[in-house]
Amino acid sequence: MNPEFKKILEKQHYAVVGNHSGVKLCHWMRQSLLFDRECYKQTFYGIKSHRCLQMTPAINQCNHMCLFCWRYQGFTEKEFTDVDDPSVILDGSIEAQRRLITGFKGDERCDQKKWKEANDPNMVACSLSGEPTLYPRLGEFFEECHNRNMTTFLVTNGTNPEALEKMDPLPKQLYVSIVAPNKDVYKKICSPLIPNGWEKIMRTLELLPSLDTRTVIRHTLVQGWNMEDKYIKDYSKLDKIASPMFIEPKGYVFVGYSRKRMNLSNMPSHDNIRDFGGKLADSLGYNFAMEKPKSRVVLLSRDQKMVTFDKQN
């Protein structure tokens, strides 16, 4: 990894693991430990915010330069030269998280029982930065997690359908971020670094119904860019192809490096998200299942019955 890139990441409180992985404490980890507030993923899916390990096996590899991304986009590597072993990444990520939460123990606001549990994460959110599916041993990584009784969530931009086709095992929950209603908007808002990104995303959508795992389509919505009413029909067509179990219309937040490219006016209110989500649900015949105003997100469910990861301990 480029030393200057690593220095920037560490200054932003990332813990770099091995040659190409990283960990960073989620905002909701802090909120859970200090104020007993939960992430929307806990509300929607039953996972425990304080036991979630937010990490990526591809911190410096991505094929998008999305305008709304709040992460540092210093991507300089297109290939993995020294591929780390999945068990090394997982062990290093858990140890890194333990170091990052050390200081919370001495805070009088910290729930000590939760802090002890946080040292033993049972949920891996494979997202954070970069495009995780570019890591060539991702299936093996999930196998290592599952062997340790850890739940796994993967967030992908959908541009690597080949990796999903051969991935064994799959994560327990697969998110595909669809942030554009059509190819023209995709080129503008995602700034792809590959020539056929949209076509690959379409292949991923077509693949999704055949995958034996929980599937979620996430629409990151940016005011003035991709959430006008005229796009509801386009999103509906894409979602019908994928037929996901859940859809998350979620609002862009004006934070981090995205402030160099976006304006405060691009951040939709929760009322905007709720309105968009309701219209999309009506178009698809999905149920408007839940909402989390503080996270500016709503959950649409294909089925009436909600199933959560309620065996977390």
Beta strands, then each sheet from edge to edge (+ up, - down):
strand 1: 15-17
strand 2: 21-23
strand 3: 52-56
strand 4: 123-126
strand 5: 151-156
strand 6: 173-177
strand 7: 214-221
strand 8: 246-251
strand 9: 287-292
strand 10: 297-301
sheet 1: 1+ 2- 3+ 4+ 5+ 6+ 7+ 8+ 10- 9+
end
